[in-house]
Amino acid sequence: MQWCIPVFLDEEIVHQYYNGYCNNILWPLFHYLGLPQEDRLATTRSFQSQFAAYKKANQMFADVVNMHYEEGDVVWCHDYHLMYLPECLKNHNNNMKVGWFLHTPFPSSEIHRTLPSRSELLRSVLAADLVGFHTYDYARHFVSACTRILGIEGTPEGVEDQGRLTRVAAFPIGIDSLRFQNALLVPQVQEHIKELKERFSGRKVMLGVDRLDMIKGIPQKILAFEKFLEENPNWRDKVVLLQIAVPTRTDVPEYQKLTSQVHEIVGRINGRFGSLTAVPIHHLDRSLDFHALCALYAVTDVALVTSLRDGMNLVSYEFVACQEAKKGVLILSEFAGAAQSLGAGAILVNPWNITEVAASIAQALNMSAEEREKRHQHNFHHVTKHTAQEWAEMFVSELNDTVVEAQLRTSKEPPELPQNDAVERYLRSGNRLLILGFNSTLTEPVDTSGNRSDQIREKNPNLHPELKEHLTALCNDKKTTIVVLSGSKSEVLDKNFAEYDMWLAAENGMFLRHTKGDWMTTMPEHLNMEWVDSLKHVFEYFTERTPRSEFEIRTTSLVWNYKYADVEFGRLQARDMLQHLWTGPISNASVDVVQGSRSVEVRPVGVTKGAAIDRILGEIVHNKSMTTPIDYVLCVGHFLGKDEDVYTFFEPELPSDANMAKCKPIDAPKLPTEKKAPSKLPATKSGPKSSQTKTPKPSPAPDKRTVNNHSSGSSRRASPEKVKEKEKMAWSVLDLKGDNYFSCAVGRKRTSARYLLGSSDDVVSFLSRLAKGT
């Protein structure tokens, strides 16, 4: 049953509480506009009377709640209007489940400390069990304010005060996307769409939908559009900006001044670039009904959201929900909360940088259909999956969990690669083996200007363009065998290396093929993967809770990547994930947890690049019918600590105990229950001896999940007898002296490799020297 109970406030309380403290004090402060000056304070009496009215109104809400509260009910308080309510509720019943959510930004502690009642409001909010914000930035500001202003401890989970923990977390809100999608099917909307298309035929439609408010950046948006028209005269009669500015607080002088300013700018631009029959800007000082707005969203080519400060801005979500057919481009202010969720698919801008916004308009209008499709699909998936209903369910679920859950607590650098020596020994050798990583080793550099990563581009790695000629030369050298060894899926390697004469080893060497052959599997027989299903929900949970993170299900592992998430929040979530994993689904599983700098991976014990090398090497030697000993090995990569056994695998002169020490993973702090992968220990100077790699024993139960084939179904597996025969053949042609072995880590200073290279650009430079020498 759903019902509403009113809280009756008298006129004086409304004036002092709502118009005064809420809209005159808190709202400007939380949007970084600062506190009002004394002359404005005088219009609603004094600050003290406003705050007194604020507390009284919150107590009146609490009294109504207390009258109707029943044991087990959940009380959810919303927004800056009710910051004092959690304390009022807890004072009446300390066992009441209370959550509080803020729908605006929460300012940095330096801004919040200017509020005279800052401490009292913070402590009132901390009475809640769970405090939620749209983004992690706002949550971090809140914790920082509590720490700096109240002097209490901030923890990864929230704020702790005298043993009591208030959980603080980010819960990005969504919309009812299905409502917008269904509206587009209404005949009335279809007719309106048809009219709009005819009205603006031959012109690209840009759209802005905002409240006429200081924080919405409407003047900045219009000035950027003017600059775009100045710099792109060919677009002047081909594009139109429709700006819907919904009037708000029309009795306030500042808002009246903003209205006049916007009208003046629009009139000037239309007079400058318009004609008798067409103008570049259509400005409406009114709201549109729901169906008209949906039709307008549907015909828009570029949506322009230039908020100077915005809690979330759901206009961007509504636009995306209506764009399944058009696949328009979203230009989004980085100061809107939605930038945290839609930032990968949108073009992020600083609205104060008029030049940047103008350039982004040009980029959006000239964007290829393929890129528009990719960006739209990313945002459409997020908007349709993270709905308002899901947001509400998640918050209430977290609130229930928070009430009962317990608190969770918790080198020496190798030298630079001696390139002259490496090149000289390469040229003198008779049979060379080059083992190269892919990601951050052979990939193209990514432009991170302004420290804003482009997730859509970066998540699809491409071969460094300057490497193609050099790789071709090296592959054509009959004395050289190249293996690209990566954790990526086979499809990624096929896309980048299919044209070269080399070997590709995907998923940490579990799948192998020559570029002229088919994929084969090198994994041990009956590799136990029964743990996958129990882990998927953990990875999905943290992906949902960490904006811009993602997880991937590979044939032999699960990988959660938070490279594009906020750095601090991603690390906190990773720590929480590890606690979940080790105390739950994998506590008794034969798996390893592998931590990268911004990733968490779970794979079976013993699945490492080094453990797969002997099988890879055996296949290569057998295929090429090698008779000349391999006397030079170069191993270069940006491998995880767990996979650095590939470096020590070829060490010809290391004693066993030193080799064992260097095989240990170094990325993550050691956990008490972590299982160690067996190490490959080469024994003699003439080449490493084959050793047995322990793998989990296959379960006799018929329903246990095992992996015997590549996920594509097209790979093949050699019999165990043939595998052993090939491995013996590999060792018979491996004659590696210490000075002819070069292991090199790219961009990682804590490594078991012999040498370092700074970046993929340095790899390109070095390989070009080898190619020229060849």
N, C-alpha and C positions, 0 to 999 in steps of 0.2 A: 504494500500500500504506500502511495506517495501523497504527502500532504505538506502544506506550508503553514507556519505559525508566525503571525506578524509580531514585530516589536515596535510599539508605539512610542515615538520620540516627540516631545513638544517642539514648537517652532524655535524657541531660543536655543535648545540643545542642538537641533539640526544646524542652526546658523553657526554656533560656536564649534561644534564637533565636525560637521561635514564640510561646510564652506570654509570654516576657519582652519582647524588643526589638520584635517585630512588633505584638503585641496590647496591650502595656502602655505602649509608648513612641510608636511611629509612628502607630498607628490613632487614639488619642485626639488626638494633636497635629494630624493631618491633618483631623480633624473639629472642630477649634477647641475641644476640651475641655481643652487644655493638657497639660503634662507632669505625671506623678504626683508626689506629695509623697514625702519621704524614707522615711516609714514604709512606703509601698507598694513603694518601690525595694528595701527590705530583704528583702521576701518572695521576691525572685528574685535575691538577692545584690546586686551593684552594677551600676550603669549600664555601667561599663567591661567587666565580664564578659559582659554581654548583647550589647554591640556586637561584642566579640571573637567570640562565638558566631555572631552574625549574619554577619560576614565569612567565618567558617569554613564556614558552611552554604552561602553563595553560591559559595565556591570549590569546594565539593563538587559543586554543580550544574554549574559550569563544567568541572570535570574530566570529568564524564560526557558533556557536550556535545562536548568536544574529542575524546573517544575515538571518537565516532560521526560527527563532522563530515566532510563531503565538499565538495570545491571547488564553489562556486556555491550552497551551501545558504543559506537565510535563517533567522536565529535571532531569534525574537520572545520577549522577556522580559515577564512580566506582573506588575504590581502591586508594592506597597510591600515585599513579602517578598523581592524580587529587585532592589533598587535598586543593589546592589554588583556584580551579575552582569555588566553591560556592560563594565566596566573589566577584570574578570577575563578575559572572552572576548577583548577587544582586546589585552590584554597577551600572550596566547598567539598570536593571529593578527590582525594589524591590518587585513588585507584582508577579514575576515569581515563579512558584512552583518548588522548588529545593530540591532534596534528594541526599544524599551521602551514599554510602555503602562501607565498608571495607572488603576485602576478606582474610585478614591475621589477626593474633592476634593483639590486641592493648595492648601495655605493661603497666605495673603498672606505677603509676605516678613517682615513684623513678627512673625508667628507662627512661621514656619520658623526665624528666626534664634535662637529660644530653644533649639533643639536643639543639644546640645553637639557632635555630630558632623556639623553642618550642612554645612560646606564639603566634607568628605570624601564625603558622600553625593551632593551636587550634582555634583562632578567625576566621580564614578563613573557617574552617569546620562549626563553629557555625553559620555562615551566612545561612546555609541550614535550611530548615524547619523541615526536618526529617533526623536523622543520624542513620544508621543501622549497626549492627554487627552480626556475626554468633552466638555468645553466650552472655549470660548475664554478664559473667565475663569480656569480652572485653568492653561491654557497661559500666559496673561499673568502670573499669579502666579509661575509657575516662572521665566520669563524675568526678571521683576523680582527674584526671589531671587538668580538668577545674577549679575545686574548689580550689585545692592546688596551682596551678601555676598561674591561672588568678585571683583567689580570688573572684570568682562569685559563686552564690548559685546553688547547685545541688538539684533537687527536685525528687520525685518519677517518674515524667513524663519525666525529662530530665535536661536541664540546663537553668536557668533564668538569664538574664543579662539586667538590667535596664528596667524591665517590659516585655521584649521579651523572649518568651520561645522557645527553640530549643528542639524538641522532640527527645529523645534517646531511642532506643528499640533494642531488639534482634529478628533477622529474620533468623533462621537456613536455609541454602540453601539445595536444594535437587538435584536430577538428573532426566533425562528422563528415568525412570525405564522401561517403556513400550518398549523403543528402545532396551534395553538389553534383555528383555524377548522375544521379537519377533526375535532377532538375534539367539537365541538358536534353533529356528525352521528352520533356513536356512540349506539346505542340506550340504553346504560346512562346516558349523559349526558342524553339526551332525557327519560328517565324521572325522573332526578333533578331536572331543570328543572321538570317537571310537578309533582313533589312540593313543591318550593320555592314555586312559584306558588300552589298550594293552601294551603300553610302560612301564607304572608304575603298572602293575598288581601285586597284592600281597603287595603293599606298600601304606601307607598313604601319601597323597600329602599335603605338606605345601607350602604356596605361599606368596611371598612378591613382591609388585609392587610399586616402588618408583622412584622419580627422584634421581640421584646420587648427593645428597645435604647434607650439614652438619646437617640440622635440621631433616632429615628423620630417623636418628638412625640406619642406616644399620649396622655399626660395632657392636653396642650393640645387635642387633637382632641376628647376626651370632654368637657372643660370647655366647649368651644365648642358642642358639641351640647346640653349642658345649658342654656346661655344661649339657644340657639335655641328650646328648648322653653319656657323662661320667657317669652320675648317673643312666641311664637306658640302660644298655648294651643289654637287650632283645629287644630293639626297633631299634638297629643300622642298621639292614638289612630290617626293616619294614617301614621306613619313609624316605622321601626325601624332601628337601627344595629347591623350585624353586624361585630364586631371580632375578627379572627383575629390573635392575638398568639403567634407561634412562640417558645418559650423558647430562650434562648441564654445560654451561660456561667453556668449556674445555680449554680456554686460561688463566684462572685464576689459579695461583700457588696453592692456598688452595684446589681447586677442584681437581687438578692433584695429590696433595698429598693424598687426600681422596681416589681417585681411586686406587692408589698404595697400600694404607693400606687395603682396602677391598680385593683386589686381593691376598695380602699376607695372610690374615686370611683365606680366602676360600681355598687357596692352602694348607695351613698347616692342616686344618681340613680334607680335602679330602685325604691328604696323611696319616693322622692318622687313620681315620675310613673307608676309601674307600677300594675297591678291584680292581682287573683288569677288572671286568665286571660291577661294580656299584660304584657310589660315593654318599655321603649323600647330597651334595650341587651342584645344577646346577645353575651357575651364568651367566647371559646374560647382556652384556654392550650395549644394544640397546632396542629400543621400539618395540612393536608388533602391527600389524594392528588390527583393531577393532574386526574382526571375530575371529582371533586367541586368542585375549585376552579374549573374551567371553567364548570360549571353555575351556581355562585354568581356568577361574573362576568356570565353571560348574563342573570340575572334582576335584576341591580342597576340601580337608577335613578340613583344618585349615588355615585361613588367618591370617597373622601376621603383624600388623601395629604398629610400635614402634617409631613413631615420637617423637623427643625431644621437638618440638614445632610446631604446625600446626594450621592454621586458621580453617580448617574444616576437610580435607582429605576425598575426595569423593571416593577414592578407596574402602573404607569400604562399602559405599553405593552400588557401582557397584558389589562387591562381593555378598552382600546380595540379590541383584536383580536377580542374576544368580543362586541362590541356592535353588530354589523352590523344586527341586527333591532331591538334595544331603543333604540339611539342615546341612551344615558345621558350624563350630564354628569360631567366630570372636574373636581374641585376639587384644585388642585395647588399645593404649596408653591413659592414662588419660590426657595427655597434648595435645591431638588432640581435635578440637572443636566437632567432631562427638561423642565424649564420652558423651556429654551432651544429645544427642538424642538417641544414640544406647547403652548407658551405661547399661541399664537394661538387654538387651539380650546378650551383649558381656561380655567377661572376661576382666575387666580393669586392667592394669598393669602400674607400674612405669618403663619405659624402662631403667632407670639408675640402677635399682635393677636387676642385671643379675640373681640372685638366684630366685627372684619372677617370672621373665619371664620364666625361665626354668621350674619352678613348674607349671606355667599356661599352658605351652605346654603339660606337662604330664596330667594335668586335662582335657584339651581339647581332647587329643587323647583317653583318657579313659572314656570320658563322655558317659552316657547312652543315648540311642536313644530318650527316653522320654524327658530328659532335653534338648537335642539338638533341639528337636521339639519345645518345649516351647520358648526357647531363639530365635530360628529362626523366629517363628511366630510373636513374639513381634517386632523384627527388620524389618521383611518383611512388616508388616503392616505399620510401620512408613515410610519405604523407598518408598513404592508404593503410600502412601497417601500424603506425604509431598514432592511433586515433584518440579522440578525447575520452572515449569509453575505456580504452586500454590504459590511458594515463591515470584515470580515476581508480581503476582496479589495481593498478600497480602501487599507487600511493597508499590505498587502504590496506593492501596486502602487506606492504612494508611496515605500515604502522602497527598492524597486528603482530608481525614478527618482531618488531623492535621492542614491544612491551615485554616479550618473554625471552628474548635472546640475551646471551651473556656478552660481555665486552671481549673483543678480540685484540690481543696484544701482539701485542708482541712484547818493485818488480823491475824488477829490472827490465828495461825495454831492449828489445833486439835492435841491432843496427839497421841502417838503410841497406837495401839490396845493392851489393857491389856490381853494378850493371856491366862495367867493362870486363870484369872477370867472368861473369855469367855468360856474356856474349862470346868471349874468347873460348871458353870451354865448350860452349854449344857448338861452335864452328869446328872444333877439333874432334868432337865425338862422332861415333859411327852410327849410332841408333838412339834417337831421342824420344822421350815420352814427356809430353806437356799435359799436365792436369790443371784445368782452369775452372774456377768457380764462375758463376754467372752474375747474380745480383750483387751490385756494388763493386763488381770486378770488371765485367765486360759490358756493363750497361751504360747507356748514354747519361751524361750529367743532367740533373733536373734543376730548372730555374726556380729558386726559392727566394726571389727578391721580395723584400718586405716580410720574410719569414712566413709567408702564406703558401703552404703546400697545395698543389693541385692533385687531389686524391685520384680523380678519374684518370689522369695521365700517368701518375706515378705507380698506380697499382697494376698497370700493364707494361712491364719493363721491356725496353727495346735495346737491341745491340747498339753499342756506340758507333755512330756513323763513320768515324775515322778508322775503325778497326777492320772494315770489310776488305779493303785491299790487302792489308797485312795478313789477315787470317787466310785469305785465298792463297797468298804466296807460301805461307807456312804449311798449309794443307797440301799444296802441290809438291812439297819437298818429300821425296820417297824415304828419306832418312828420318822423318819426323811423324810421330803419331800424336794426335791431339784428342784429348777427352775433355768434354765440358761436363763437369760434375756439379749438380745443383739439387737443391731441395724442392725446386719447382716441379710442377706437373709436366708430363711429356708434351702436352699441347703447346706449352710456352716455349720449350726448346725447339720443337718442330717449326714453330712460327719464325724463330730467329736464326736457325742454323741449317735448315733443310738444304740450302744450296751449297754447303761446304762438304768437303771430303773429310769427315771427322767422326768421332764417336760421341754419342750423347748418353749421359747417365742421369736419369730423372729420379725424383723422390729419394734423394740421398743414396743413389746407386742401386736402388731396388729394381729399376727398369733400365734396360740398356739396348741400344741399337746403333748400328752404323747408318749414316745418312742414306746409304744405298740399300739398306735392308729393313727388316721389320723389328718391332719392339719385342724384346724377350725379357723374362723376369729372372733376376738373380737372387731373389729372396729365398731364405731357408724354407724347406718344405713345411707345410702346415703351420705357418706363422700365426700365432694366436692373436685374434683381434676381437675377442668376445667382449672386451671392455668398452668398445666404441659407443654402443647405444647408451650406456649409463653415463657417459661423459658428455654426450652431445647437448643435453639440457643445461649442463653447467656452462658450456661455452656459449650457448644461445642466451642464457641469462645475463652473462657479463657483456655480451655484444649489445643486447638491448639496453643495458644500463650505462653503457659507455658510448656516447655519441661519436661517430666517425671511426669506431673500431669495427673489425670484421673478423669472422672466423671461417676457416676453410677445412673441408673434409677431404683428406687425401687417402690414397689406398692404404697406406701404412701409418698414418698419423693424423692428428687433429692439431690445427694451428690457430691460435688467437693472436691477431695483430692489432696493436693500438698505436701504431706509428703516427697516425693522423689525429689522434685524440689529444686533448690537453695533456701536457707532459706529466704534471704532478698528479692529476686525476687518474691517468692511465696507470701510473706506477702504484697508486693506492689500490686500484681495482685489481691489478695483477697480484699484489700481495694478498688481497682478499680471496682471489681465485685459487691461489696456491693453498691457502688454508682449507678451502672447500675441497680441493682435490685430495690432499693428503689425509684429511680426516674422514673422507667419505668414499667416493666411487673407486679410487685406485689404491686404497689402503692395503688391499691384498692382491693387487694385479701385478703381473710381470711387465711393468712399463717403466720408462724413464720420463721424467719431466725436464724439458730442456728450456732454459730461459735465454732469450736473446735480449738485446738492448731494449727493444720495444715489442717483444712477443713472448708467448708461452706456447710450447709445443709438447704434446704427449705422444710417445711412440713406443713400440715394444722394446724390451731390453735387448741390447745388442745391435739395434738398427742404427748404425752410424756410417758415415762415408768411409771411414777407415776399415770398418768390418766388411764392407762390400768390395773393397779394392782388390782383394785377391781373386774374387770371382770375376770382376770386370777385367782384370789383367789377363786372367786365363782365357777369357773369350776373345780378347784382342789378339793375343799371341797366336791362338789357334786359328783365328780367321785370316790373319796376315801370313800365316806359316813362317813365322820369324825364325831365322837361324843366326843372324847377327845379334850378339848380346846387346841388351839395352844398357848403355853406359852413361846416360845423362837423363836426369829427371828434374823437371821444373814443376813445382806445385804451388799455384798462386790462387788465393781466394779470400773471401770475407766470410769465413765459416764460423758457425756457432762453436762455443767452447766444447760441447759434447762431440762435435764433428772434427775437432782438431787432431784426432787420432790419425787422420789422413796425412798430417805432416810427419808424425813420428813413425808412421808405417814404413817409410822408405829409409829411415835413418840407418845407415849401414854400420856406423861405428859406435852407437850408443850401447852401454852395458844395459842389461835387462832392468835393473832397479831404476836407473835414470829414465829409461824409456817408459817404465810404468808410471813414474811420477809425472812425466810430461803428458801422459794420456788422460790425466784427470781433467774433468770439466772445470772451467774457471769463471764462467759467466755468473753463476748464481751462488748465493750462500748455501752451504751444504745443509740439507735437512736430515734429521735423524733417521728417517725411514727411507731415504733415497737409495735406490738400487744402483749398483755400479755395473756399467757395461764391461764385458770382458775385453781386454786389450790385446792388440796384435803386437807380438813382440818379435821383431826380426833378430836373428842371432849372429850372423856372421858378416864379415866385410864383403863377401862375394854376393850377398843378397839375402833378404829375409826368408826364413823358412816358413812354410805353411803351418798354421796352427788351427786347431779346432775352435770354432766360435760357438759358445754355448747359446742355445736358444730355448725358449720355453717349450716344455714337452707338450705335444698335442694331446688334448683331452680325448678320452675314449668316447665321451658322450656324443651322440650323433648330432645334437642341436648346437654344439659349440661352434662359434664363428671362427673360421679359418680363412686365410687368404692364399689361394693357389695360382691366381691369374691376375693379369692386369685388368683394371676396371673397364677398359674398353673392350675386353674380350678378344683382342687381336694378338696378344702376346703369346709367346711359347716358352716352355720350360725344358731345359736340358735335364736328362736323368742324372741322379747323384753320381753314378759311376763316371759319366762323361765330364761332369763338373770337376771331379777330383783329377781326372786325367789332364784336363786343360790347366788346372792350377799347377800341377807338376811341370807341365810344359812351360808355364810362365816363369817358374823359378829357375828352370834350366837355362833361360836366355837372359836372366837378370844378373848383370855383373856391374854393380854400382859402387864406385869409390866415393868416399866422403866429400872430396872436393868437387865432385860432379853432381852433387845433389843440392838443389836450391828450393827451400820451402819459404814461402813469402806470404805474410798476412797483409791484406789491404785495409787500411783505415782502422786497424785494431792494434793497440799498443800492449795490451795484456794478452799474450799469445804464446803458444809453444812452437811457433814457426821460427826458423833461423833468422829471417830478415823481415823488413817492413817496406811497404809502398804506401804512399799517402792516399791515393784515390784511383778511380778508374782512368783518369787522364794519365796518371803515371804508368798504369798498366799498358795503355795504348802506346805511350812513348817507348817503353821497354820492348814490347812486342814488335814495334816498327823497326827497332834496331836489329832484332833477331831476323826479321823478314828481309831486311836489306842485306844482312850478312849472307843469308841463304841465297 
